[in-house]
Amino acid sequence: MTKRRRVLLLCGCVAATLVVAMVMRASAQDDNLDVLKVIPENYKLVLDNPFVRVLEAHIPAGTEEKPHRHLRGVSVCMTQYTLESRVLPDGAWTRNERKLGTVYWSEASLHQVRNVGTTMSHTIRIELKY
């Protein structure tokens, strides 16, 4: 294979990868269970680019959120709070005591969350688009 053909093949592979990534990104954001569509009163879009989207979440104490989806990503706790969450359709409720500054990873999931503590939860979530 000539050098020119290898370069063309590589360019074609890169272009195909970018197209697939863009289609996957668009389909994730068109999801009717996306958290920004389901619970806009609790979640605000802070940053959105081809690689990540950053959300700011406030879940009032004593409330339960509707089922919703997140992309996989990292969360940073901005307050101390206690949540219970479950992965749908049939996951068990799990309690999480979060302290200010806690950083944790979450895989993409359809889930439900309830704030069972006495303080509002405040979290910054960085979701990966690829």
C-alpha positions as CSV (number, residue, x, y, z in Angstrom):
1,M,0.0,0.0,0.0
2,T,1.3,3.4,-0.9
3,K,1.9,6.2,1.6
4,R,-0.9,8.2,-0.1
5,R,-3.4,5.4,0.2
6,R,-2.5,4.9,3.9
7,V,-3.1,8.6,4.5
8,L,-6.4,8.5,2.7
9,L,-7.5,5.4,4.6
10,L,-6.5,7.0,7.9
11,C,-8.4,10.2,7.0
12,G,-11.5,8.1,6.1
13,C,-11.3,6.3,9.4
14,V,-11.1,9.5,11.4
15,A,-14.0,11.0,9.5
16,A,-16.1,7.9,10.1
17,T,-15.3,8.0,13.8
18,L,-16.3,11.6,14.0
19,V,-19.6,11.0,12.2
20,V,-20.4,8.0,14.6
21,A,-19.6,10.2,17.6
22,M,-21.8,13.0,16.4
23,V,-24.7,10.6,15.8
24,M,-24.3,9.0,19.2
25,R,-24.2,12.5,20.9
26,A,-27.3,13.6,19.1
27,S,-29.2,10.5,20.0
28,A,-28.3,10.8,23.7
29,Q,-29.5,14.4,23.8
30,D,-32.7,13.6,21.9
31,D,-33.6,11.1,24.6
32,N,-37.0,12.0,26.2
33,L,-35.7,10.7,29.5
34,D,-32.6,13.0,29.5
35,V,-32.4,14.7,32.9
36,L,-32.5,18.2,31.4
37,K,-35.9,17.4,29.8
38,V,-37.4,15.5,32.7
39,I,-36.4,17.7,35.7
40,P,-35.4,21.1,34.4
41,E,-36.3,22.7,37.7
42,N,-33.4,20.7,39.4
43,Y,-30.7,20.7,36.6
44,K,-29.0,23.5,34.7
45,L,-26.7,23.2,31.7
46,V,-23.5,25.0,32.5
47,L,-21.3,24.0,29.6
48,D,-21.8,22.0,26.4
49,N,-19.2,21.1,23.8
50,P,-18.4,18.1,21.6
51,F,-16.6,16.3,24.4
52,V,-18.6,16.9,27.7
53,R,-21.6,18.6,29.1
54,V,-21.5,20.0,32.6
55,L,-24.7,20.1,34.7
56,E,-25.4,21.9,38.0
57,A,-27.9,20.0,40.1
58,H,-29.9,21.1,43.1
59,I,-32.2,18.5,44.7
60,P,-34.4,19.9,47.5
61,A,-34.5,17.9,50.8
62,G,-37.5,15.6,51.0
63,T,-38.1,15.3,47.3
64,E,-38.0,12.4,44.8
65,E,-37.1,12.9,41.2
66,K,-38.8,11.3,38.3
67,P,-36.9,8.5,36.4
68,H,-34.3,10.1,34.1
69,R,-31.0,9.3,32.3
70,H,-27.5,10.6,32.6
71,L,-24.5,10.0,30.5
72,R,-21.5,8.5,32.2
73,G,-19.4,10.9,34.1
74,V,-17.9,12.4,37.2
75,S,-19.8,14.3,40.0
76,V,-18.4,16.7,42.6
77,C,-20.5,17.3,45.7
78,M,-20.8,21.0,46.6
79,T,-22.7,20.4,49.8
80,Q,-23.2,17.6,52.3
81,Y,-26.4,15.6,51.7
82,T,-28.0,12.2,51.9
83,L,-29.6,10.6,48.8
84,E,-31.1,7.3,47.9
85,S,-31.0,6.1,44.3
86,R,-31.9,3.1,42.3
87,V,-31.1,1.9,38.8
88,L,-34.3,1.2,36.8
89,P,-36.2,-0.9,36.0
90,D,-35.7,-3.0,39.1
91,G,-32.7,-1.9,41.2
92,A,-32.9,-1.7,45.0
93,W,-32.7,1.7,46.7
94,T,-29.1,2.5,47.8
95,R,-28.3,5.2,50.4
96,N,-25.4,7.5,49.7
97,E,-24.1,10.0,52.3
98,R,-22.1,12.6,50.4
99,K,-19.7,15.1,52.0
100,L,-18.6,18.4,50.6
101,G,-15.8,17.8,48.1
102,T,-16.6,14.1,47.4
103,V,-15.9,13.2,43.8
104,Y,-17.5,10.0,42.4
105,W,-17.9,8.2,39.0
106,S,-21.2,7.0,37.6
107,E,-21.9,4.9,34.6
108,A,-24.7,6.0,32.2
109,S,-28.0,4.8,33.6
110,L,-31.7,5.2,33.8
111,H,-32.3,5.8,37.5
112,Q,-34.4,7.6,40.1
113,V,-33.1,9.7,43.1
114,R,-34.6,10.9,46.3
115,N,-33.1,13.3,48.8
116,V,-33.8,11.7,52.1
117,G,-31.7,14.2,54.1
118,T,-32.4,17.6,55.6
119,T,-30.2,19.6,53.3
120,M,-30.5,20.5,49.6
121,S,-28.0,18.5,47.5
122,H,-25.8,20.6,45.2
123,T,-23.7,18.8,42.7
124,I,-21.6,19.6,39.6
125,R,-21.8,16.7,37.1
126,I,-19.4,16.4,34.1
127,E,-20.8,14.0,31.6
128,L,-18.7,12.4,28.8
129,K,-20.2,12.4,25.3
130,Y,-18.0,9.6,23.9
